[in-house]
């Protein structure tokens, strides 16, 4: 009985409550979005099913501790690469092309997108790289920091190459955000980080300038057709692209803007939003529940991020801290990008809102990440008063 009580106490009930609130918000948003009339499927029932599958994933994931995850990290990473290669190599009857991207497997349960799981596989691999480096090199030097940076970059860009081959820019950006998070917390000297980030930011600004002012240069020297920049054109000036690439953004702005402070109420939507149950579910919430509803949703994500930060600080295991850092980076970028694209702060990239947008692969991938957080919370107390025990023992 005492053992059962201790296990119950060690279970992360706070995270369970947060995920349950996300489930309720997701159900409300999807139910309202699917009533727009163009859908024949019941996405609410499907999303509930995927949440049940996600709960099962968590129940399995929590059984493994950080030692086992560290030992499994490279196997999972390799498995993820095989899945990415498999999508590219598979015939279209198994892996069809959708919206110009070849990123899904067709299964009896529905479409599965391997890259959603690769995100967490990458986090585990990067955590292993950073932890092993810190254990091997106790004394920091410029050369050793540069070597760590090189290992992190190579580990990240291998899956990015395959994901870009699938024509999936959004997921590639998520992996880059995970890499940035690791670089910032891995202890690499700012003498390396600052020049790299400054150069990257300058290059990004220069590319945007070329896209807007001189697309002919990109087309001539990099062989990039101008039509591929339509999303950036639509982002900067959606009104001149209202019938094409700017259509979704204008509908989103209209929906959120018409919601005002408190919204129009549940089911009282007036603006038709394509894909409102997936990438633009925040627009649906903004119209029905206004600024208040949108703020509550963003507040839930702040609560989740705070809980993950607290978990990272509570554990005395560097590997667990790195894992939490990667998950925080992944979720933060997802939320910032998804909400930002619905209000014209960022270009549209097709990144879903975690735990709320409809999507089995996205939800299962995020639940897998949450399962690791549950595991950290459940198992880390075994080592709380031990300063000598390491994951490699």
C-alpha positions as CSV (number, residue, x, y, z in Angstrom):
1,X,0.0,0.0,0.0
2,X,2.9,2.4,0.8
3,X,4.5,1.6,-2.5
4,X,1.3,2.4,-4.3
5,X,0.9,5.6,-2.4
6,X,4.4,6.7,-3.3
7,X,3.8,5.9,-7.0
8,X,0.6,8.0,-6.9
9,X,2.4,10.9,-5.3
10,X,5.2,10.7,-7.9
11,X,2.8,10.8,-10.8
12,X,2.6,14.3,-12.5
13,X,-1.0,15.3,-11.8
14,X,-0.3,18.9,-12.7
15,X,0.7,17.9,-16.2
16,X,-2.3,15.6,-16.4
17,X,-4.6,18.6,-15.6
18,X,-3.0,20.8,-18.2
19,X,-3.3,18.1,-20.9
20,X,-7.0,17.5,-19.9
21,X,-7.7,21.3,-20.3
22,X,-6.0,21.1,-23.8
23,X,-8.3,18.2,-24.6
24,X,-11.4,20.2,-23.7
25,X,-10.2,23.3,-25.7
26,X,-9.4,21.0,-28.7
27,X,-12.8,19.4,-28.6
28,X,-14.6,22.7,-28.5
29,X,-12.6,24.2,-31.3
30,X,-12.8,21.1,-33.6
31,X,-16.5,20.6,-33.0
32,X,-17.2,24.1,-34.0
33,X,-14.8,24.1,-37.0
34,X,-16.2,21.0,-38.5
35,X,-19.7,22.4,-38.6
36,X,-18.6,24.8,-41.5
37,X,-20.2,22.4,-44.0
38,X,-17.3,21.3,-46.2
39,X,-16.4,18.2,-44.0
40,X,-17.9,14.8,-44.2
41,X,-15.8,13.3,-41.3
42,X,-16.3,13.7,-37.6
43,X,-13.0,15.1,-36.6
44,X,-14.1,15.4,-32.9
45,X,-14.5,11.6,-32.6
46,X,-11.2,11.1,-34.3
47,X,-9.4,13.6,-32.1
48,X,-10.8,11.9,-29.0
49,X,-9.5,8.6,-30.4
50,X,-6.0,10.0,-30.9
51,X,-6.1,11.4,-27.4
52,X,-6.8,7.9,-26.1
53,X,-3.9,6.6,-28.2
54,X,-1.8,9.4,-26.8
55,X,-2.7,8.4,-23.2
56,X,-1.7,4.8,-24.0
57,X,1.7,6.2,-25.4
58,X,2.2,8.1,-22.1
59,X,1.4,5.0,-20.1
60,X,4.1,3.0,-21.9
61,X,6.6,5.9,-22.1
62,X,6.5,6.5,-18.3
63,X,7.8,3.0,-17.7
64,X,11.3,3.8,-18.9
65,X,13.7,6.0,-17.0
66,X,16.4,8.4,-18.2
67,X,19.1,5.7,-18.2
68,X,17.0,3.6,-20.7
69,X,16.1,6.6,-22.8
70,X,19.7,7.6,-23.1
71,X,20.7,4.1,-24.2
72,X,17.8,4.0,-26.7
73,X,18.3,7.5,-28.1
74,X,20.5,6.5,-31.0
75,X,18.3,3.5,-31.9
76,X,15.2,5.8,-32.0
77,X,17.1,8.4,-34.0
78,X,18.2,5.8,-36.5
79,X,14.6,4.4,-36.6
80,X,13.4,7.9,-37.3
81,X,15.8,8.3,-40.2
82,X,14.6,5.0,-41.7
83,X,11.0,6.2,-41.5
84,X,11.9,9.5,-43.3
85,X,13.8,7.6,-46.0
86,X,10.9,5.1,-46.3
87,X,8.4,7.9,-46.9
88,X,10.5,9.2,-49.8
89,X,11.1,5.8,-51.3
90,X,7.6,4.4,-50.8
91,X,5.2,4.4,-53.8
92,X,2.4,7.0,-53.8
93,X,-0.2,4.3,-53.0
94,X,1.4,4.1,-49.6
95,X,2.9,7.6,-49.2
96,X,0.9,10.0,-51.3
97,X,1.8,13.6,-52.2
98,X,-0.5,16.1,-50.5
99,X,-0.2,19.8,-51.0
100,X,3.1,19.3,-52.7
101,X,4.6,17.4,-49.7
102,X,5.4,13.6,-49.5
103,X,5.4,13.3,-45.7
104,X,2.7,10.7,-44.8
105,X,2.2,6.9,-44.7
106,X,-1.3,5.6,-45.2
107,X,-2.3,3.1,-42.5
108,X,-5.6,1.5,-41.5
109,X,-5.8,4.0,-38.7
110,X,-5.2,7.0,-40.9
111,X,-2.3,9.0,-42.1
112,X,0.9,8.9,-40.1
113,X,3.6,11.5,-40.5
114,X,7.0,10.2,-39.3
115,X,8.6,13.6,-38.9
116,X,6.3,14.3,-36.0
117,X,8.0,11.5,-34.0
118,X,11.5,12.4,-35.4
119,X,11.2,15.7,-33.4
120,X,11.3,13.9,-30.1
121,X,13.8,11.3,-31.4
122,X,16.1,14.2,-32.3
123,X,15.7,15.7,-28.8
124,X,16.8,12.5,-27.2
125,X,19.8,12.2,-29.6
126,X,20.9,15.8,-29.0
127,X,20.5,15.3,-25.2
128,X,22.8,12.3,-25.4
129,X,25.3,14.2,-27.5
130,X,25.4,17.2,-25.1
131,X,25.5,15.0,-22.0
132,X,28.3,12.7,-23.2
133,X,30.3,15.8,-24.3
134,X,30.0,17.4,-20.9
135,X,31.0,14.2,-19.2
136,X,34.0,13.6,-21.4
137,X,35.3,17.2,-21.4
138,X,35.1,18.6,-17.9
139,X,37.2,21.6,-18.8
140,X,35.8,24.0,-21.4
141,X,37.9,25.3,-24.2
142,X,37.0,27.1,-27.5
143,X,38.0,24.1,-29.5
144,X,35.9,21.7,-27.5
145,X,32.9,24.1,-27.6
146,X,33.2,24.3,-31.3
147,X,33.4,20.5,-31.5
148,X,30.1,20.2,-29.5
149,X,28.4,22.8,-31.8
150,X,29.5,20.8,-34.8
151,X,28.1,17.5,-33.4
152,X,24.8,19.2,-32.5
153,X,24.5,20.7,-36.0
154,X,25.4,17.5,-37.9
155,X,22.9,15.5,-35.7
156,X,20.2,18.0,-36.5
157,X,20.8,18.5,-40.2
158,X,20.8,14.8,-41.2
159,X,17.0,14.5,-40.6
160,X,16.4,18.0,-41.9
161,X,17.9,17.0,-45.3
162,X,15.4,14.2,-45.6
163,X,12.5,16.3,-44.4
164,X,13.3,19.1,-46.9
165,X,13.3,16.4,-49.6
166,X,9.7,15.8,-48.5
167,X,9.1,19.5,-49.2
168,X,8.2,20.1,-45.5
169,X,9.6,23.5,-44.6
170,X,7.6,23.8,-41.4
171,X,8.9,20.7,-39.7
172,X,12.5,21.7,-40.7
173,X,12.1,25.0,-39.0
174,X,10.9,23.2,-35.8
175,X,14.1,21.0,-35.8
176,X,16.1,24.2,-36.2
177,X,14.4,25.7,-33.2
178,X,15.2,22.6,-31.2
179,X,18.9,23.0,-32.2
180,X,18.9,26.7,-31.2
181,X,17.5,25.7,-27.8
182,X,20.3,23.2,-27.3
183,X,23.0,25.6,-28.4
184,X,21.8,28.2,-25.9
185,X,21.8,25.9,-22.9
186,X,24.8,23.6,-23.7
187,X,27.4,26.0,-22.3
188,X,28.9,26.8,-25.7
189,X,30.8,30.1,-25.4
190,X,29.2,33.2,-26.7
191,X,32.4,33.9,-28.7
192,X,31.1,31.2,-31.0
193,X,27.3,31.7,-30.6
194,X,27.2,35.4,-31.2
195,X,28.9,35.5,-34.6
196,X,26.8,32.6,-35.9
197,X,23.5,34.0,-34.7
198,X,24.4,37.5,-36.1
199,X,25.4,36.0,-39.4
200,X,22.2,33.9,-39.6
201,X,20.0,36.8,-38.7
202,X,21.7,39.1,-41.3
203,X,21.4,36.4,-43.9
204,X,17.7,35.9,-43.2
205,X,17.0,39.6,-43.5
206,X,19.0,39.8,-46.8
207,X,17.1,36.8,-48.3
208,X,13.8,38.4,-47.4
209,X,15.0,41.6,-49.0
210,X,15.9,39.7,-52.2
211,X,12.6,37.9,-52.2
212,X,10.7,41.2,-52.0
213,X,12.9,43.5,-54.0
214,X,15.1,41.3,-56.3
215,X,13.6,37.8,-56.8
216,X,15.3,37.8,-60.2
217,X,18.6,37.4,-58.5
218,X,17.5,34.3,-56.6
219,X,16.0,32.9,-59.7
220,X,19.1,33.5,-61.8
221,X,21.8,32.3,-59.3
222,X,20.0,29.9,-57.1
223,X,17.4,28.7,-59.7
224,X,14.5,29.4,-57.3
225,X,11.3,30.2,-59.1
226,X,9.4,33.3,-57.9
227,X,6.2,31.5,-57.3
228,X,7.8,29.7,-54.3
229,X,7.8,33.0,-52.5
230,X,4.1,33.5,-52.7
231,X,3.7,32.8,-48.9
232,X,6.0,35.7,-48.1
233,X,4.3,38.0,-50.6
234,X,0.9,37.0,-49.1
235,X,2.2,37.6,-45.6
236,X,3.5,41.1,-46.4
237,X,0.6,42.1,-48.5
238,X,-2.4,39.7,-48.3
239,X,-4.9,42.1,-49.9
240,X,-3.1,41.9,-53.2
241,X,-3.2,38.1,-53.1
242,X,-6.7,37.8,-51.7
243,X,-7.8,35.2,-54.2
244,X,-4.7,33.0,-53.9
245,X,-2.0,32.7,-51.3
246,X,-3.4,35.5,-49.1
247,X,-6.9,34.0,-48.8
248,X,-6.3,32.0,-45.6
249,X,-4.6,34.9,-43.9
250,X,-7.4,37.4,-44.7
251,X,-10.0,34.9,-43.5
252,X,-8.1,34.4,-40.3
253,X,-7.6,38.1,-39.7
254,X,-11.3,38.7,-40.3
255,X,-12.4,35.9,-37.9
256,X,-10.1,36.9,-35.1
257,X,-10.8,40.6,-35.5
258,X,-14.6,40.1,-35.5
259,X,-14.3,38.2,-32.2
260,X,-13.4,41.4,-30.4
261,X,-13.0,41.0,-26.7
262,X,-15.4,38.2,-25.7
263,X,-16.2,36.6,-29.0
264,X,-19.5,35.7,-30.7
265,X,-20.1,32.7,-28.5
266,X,-19.9,29.0,-29.1
267,X,-21.2,27.9,-32.5
268,X,-21.9,31.5,-33.7
269,X,-19.2,31.7,-36.3
270,X,-19.8,33.8,-39.4
271,X,-16.4,33.6,-41.2
272,X,-15.6,30.6,-43.3
273,X,-12.0,29.4,-42.6
274,X,-10.6,26.5,-44.7
275,X,-8.7,24.0,-42.6
276,X,-10.2,25.6,-39.5
277,X,-9.9,22.3,-37.5
278,X,-6.2,22.0,-38.1
279,X,-3.7,24.8,-38.7
280,X,-6.2,27.7,-38.2
281,X,-8.0,26.4,-35.1
282,X,-6.8,29.5,-33.2
283,X,-8.7,31.6,-35.7
284,X,-11.9,29.7,-34.8
285,X,-11.2,30.1,-31.1
286,X,-10.5,33.9,-31.6
287,X,-13.8,34.4,-33.4
288,X,-16.0,32.5,-31.0
289,X,-14.3,33.5,-27.7
290,X,-12.5,36.7,-28.7
291,X,-9.4,38.1,-27.0
292,X,-10.4,36.5,-23.7
293,X,-10.6,33.0,-25.2
294,X,-7.3,33.5,-27.1
295,X,-5.6,34.7,-24.0
296,X,-6.7,31.7,-22.0
297,X,-5.4,29.4,-24.7
298,X,-2.0,31.2,-24.7
299,X,-2.1,31.2,-20.9
300,X,-2.4,27.4,-20.9
301,X,0.7,27.1,-23.0
302,X,2.5,29.5,-20.7
303,X,1.5,27.2,-17.8
304,X,2.8,24.1,-19.7
305,X,6.1,25.8,-20.5
306,X,6.5,26.9,-16.9
307,X,5.8,23.4,-15.7
308,X,8.4,22.0,-18.1
309,X,11.0,24.6,-17.0
310,X,10.3,23.7,-13.4
311,X,10.8,20.0,-14.3
312,X,14.1,20.8,-15.9
313,X,15.3,22.7,-12.8
314,X,14.0,20.1,-10.3
315,X,15.9,17.2,-11.9
316,X,19.6,16.8,-11.0
317,X,20.3,14.8,-14.2
318,X,21.8,16.8,-17.1
319,X,20.3,14.4,-19.7
320,X,16.8,15.1,-18.3
321,X,17.5,18.8,-18.3
322,X,18.5,18.8,-21.9
323,X,15.4,16.7,-22.9
324,X,13.1,19.3,-21.2
325,X,15.0,22.1,-23.0
326,X,14.4,20.4,-26.4
327,X,10.7,19.9,-25.7
328,X,10.4,23.5,-24.5
329,X,12.0,24.8,-27.6
330,X,9.8,22.6,-29.8
331,X,6.5,23.6,-28.2
332,X,7.5,27.3,-27.9
333,X,8.3,27.5,-31.6
334,X,5.1,25.6,-32.5
335,X,2.9,28.0,-30.5
336,X,4.7,31.2,-31.6
337,X,4.6,30.2,-35.3
338,X,1.0,28.9,-35.3
339,X,-0.5,31.9,-33.4
340,X,1.8,34.3,-35.2
341,X,0.7,33.1,-38.7
342,X,-3.0,33.6,-37.9
343,X,-2.5,37.2,-37.0
344,X,0.1,38.1,-39.7
345,X,3.1,38.3,-37.4
346,X,4.7,35.4,-39.3
347,X,4.3,33.8,-42.7
348,X,2.0,30.8,-43.0
349,X,4.0,27.5,-42.8
350,X,1.4,24.9,-42.0
351,X,2.5,24.2,-38.4
352,X,-0.3,23.0,-36.1
353,X,-1.1,24.3,-32.7
354,X,0.1,21.6,-30.2
355,X,-2.6,19.5,-28.5
356,X,-5.4,21.6,-30.0
357,X,-5.2,21.3,-33.8
358,X,-6.7,18.1,-35.2
359,X,-4.0,15.6,-36.3
360,X,-3.2,12.1,-35.1
361,X,0.6,12.2,-35.9
362,X,1.1,15.6,-34.3
363,X,-0.8,14.7,-31.2
364,X,0.9,11.3,-30.8
365,X,4.3,12.9,-31.3
366,X,3.6,15.5,-28.6
367,X,2.1,12.9,-26.3
368,X,5.3,10.9,-26.7
369,X,7.3,14.0,-25.6
370,X,5.0,14.5,-22.7
371,X,5.4,10.8,-21.7
372,X,9.1,11.4,-21.3
373,X,8.3,14.4,-19.1
374,X,6.1,12.1,-17.0
375,X,9.0,9.7,-16.8
376,X,11.4,12.4,-15.6
377,X,8.9,13.4,-12.9
378,X,8.2,9.9,-11.9
379,X,11.8,8.5,-11.8
380,X,14.0,11.5,-11.0
381,X,13.4,11.3,-7.2
382,X,15.3,8.1,-7.1
383,X,18.5,10.1,-7.6
384,X,17.5,13.3,-5.8
385,X,20.0,12.8,-2.9
386,X,22.7,11.1,-5.0
387,X,25.4,13.3,-6.5
388,X,27.6,10.5,-7.6
389,X,25.3,8.3,-9.6
390,X,25.2,9.0,-13.4
391,X,23.2,7.7,-16.3
392,X,26.1,5.8,-17.6
393,X,26.3,3.6,-14.5
